[in-house]
Structures are given as C-alpha cells and as structure tokens.
Amino acid sequence: MPLKHAHKIAVVGIGQVGSSVCYGLINQGICDELVLVDRYNEKKAQGEAMDLRHSIEYMSRNMKVYAGDYADCGDADIAIFTLGTSQASLKKDENGLVIRSTALEAACKMIKPVVKNLMDSGFDGYIVTVTNPLDTITRLIWQLSGLPSNQVIGTGTALDSARLKLFLGELMHVDPHNINAYVIGEHGPSQFVPWSIASVGGKSMEQIKADNPQLFANVTYENIQDRVHSAGPQVVNLKGYTSCGIASAAIAIARAILFNENRVIPVCTNLDGHFGFSDVFTSVPAIIDSDGVREIIDLHLTPDEMRQFCHTVDVIKEQDAEALQFV
C-alpha cells in the first residue's frame, strides 16, 4: 500500500525573510510541498517560486514548489507568516525612530485580513509567525484564528537566544550547541537573560566565572545582554534588514512540529497560569513536538529575575491593550 502522508508548508509574505525561509525549507528538505503566498506582490512570489524550483536539482530531495493563493493553504500543515511593514511607510519621530504606535497599528491592520483569508481556506494547522511587534501580533493571530493556543507560535526570543549562545560560545571557546542559556520575555527592549539557569556541560555560569576569571575580566552579564539586544539593529544598519537568522528560527520550529522532535526552543506562546500569568503571549522555553507547544518549562527564577519577568509581561500587556483600538 502506498504511503499517503506528505508535509505541506505555506509561507505567507515573500519579502527578504519569506524568501530566506523558503530557501531554507528546500535546502533542509523539510517538507514535500511548499506554496508561496503574497497578495501584495504576486509577481515576486511567482519569480521566487521559479528560482527555487531551479535549485532543487542540487538540494537534498525533490519538492513541489509553486506560488499560490490562500485557497491553496487549506491543507497545509504549517503556515509561516513572514509579513512585515515597510519602514518607509511608518511615521517617525524627530530622531528618525519609528513611532511604536504607528508600527503596531500597521501590523494589526495588515494581519487581520491575512488571518481571515487563511482560516476561510479551511486551514486548521499550525501558524508560526515572525511579524513584529511579535508578542502582541502572535496573541492577535491566536484570537482571530480561533485555533488552540498551542498551534499559534511566535518565533519570539528564539533568535535572541541563538545570538546569546553564539556570543557566549565565542567568549568561552565552546560550541554554542553545548550551551544552555535563554533570552526570555518580550521580543523587544524588556527581554532579559535569566543567568541563574545558564550552564555549559552541567556547570553553572557562576561556577564557570569563578573558575575562569580571565574569561570575564573585561565583560559583564550586562555587556553580553546589551550585545544581544543590539545585534539585530547592527545587522539592519549593515545590510538593510535581517533575514537568515530569523528564517532559521522559524524553520527550526516548523521542523520540530513536523518531525515531532520534542525540542526545547524559547518561543512566544500563551501563558496559562505559568509564572503566575495568564492570557499573555511571551517567550519562554517550551517543548515543541507534533502538538505544537506541548509543554512550557516552568523555570525556577530568582527573585530579581522574577521582577524582570513581571516587568516584561507588563510591557507586553500594555501593548496588547493598545492594539485593541486597531482591530
């Protein structure tokens, strides 16, 4: 009897990030079928699909790749939202910085019809989103879609945590894969590193610092955290946008779902009594498998870390309340 199960992913929004996601999915052979959807630039989606098909000969496996519409998403296992708003279209203050409320308004108004069109197709799979402001938009997608919260996942601090591990690995001359450390909370300024749970090979960061003072002679936890927070803007200043890092995070989440990996990734998900909070989406380490977010890992934070977590949740809830006027 022939096997009938095949994995299908829809990527919605074919800009720089969407294109990187599509290339990574093909390069890693994640799925059997890939549909590219972009109503704002259908020609770009068509051209990207053609270019991607031309690359299949030199990839690990064959794959069906095409540009489509929301009607083609109904039977997709996962929809990856890579929608973004043009910086040029957003209002800025006297210093040239984007006014937060205008970015929030633009994102809310953009995401609402997209979710409706997707759900009208009969879609009942998993949504992975990278759209900013990440925490509030992930919660909005959950509300608009009617899907269970475990099926709506924001990339959150997955990329921030990867940057943290990279920088620590460079500092200690250790493969980042062997470092257990996370950035949690808002995907934004109030995020923080709970250093009390960070470790390498079962050894806590405090023990490592005590035994290897020379490694931390000219660097503090605050320096490392600031470097993580400024990494994204630095990439944007140099190349105009970020794409590869965030694409790899979205792909890792999709792969963990499709292949039931039971992988721990810090993602933006709904807290339901965890850490004392409910009805708020924020980033915490979670076990990702074929159920999406199977389980949130309740970290034992120190009192100071818990205060930081409370602050980041307050920041997100304030933005959640502000978003109500735009939907």
Protein Blocks (a to p, Z undefined) as FASTA:
>chain_A
ZZfbdcddddehjafklmmmmmmmmmnomambdcdddfklmmlmmmmmmmmmmmmmmmmb
dcddddddfklmmmpfbdcdfbdcdfklpccdfkopacfklmmmmmmmmmmmmmmmmmmn
opabdcddfbdcfklmmmmmmmmnopafklpccfklmmmmmmmmmmmmmmnopafklpcc
ddehjedfkbccdfklgceehiafklmmmmmmmlmmmccfklmmmmmmmmmmmmmmmnop
afklmmmmmmmmmmmmmnonopacddddddehiahiahiacdddddddfkopabacdddd
dfklmmmmmmmmmmmmmmmmmmmmmZZ
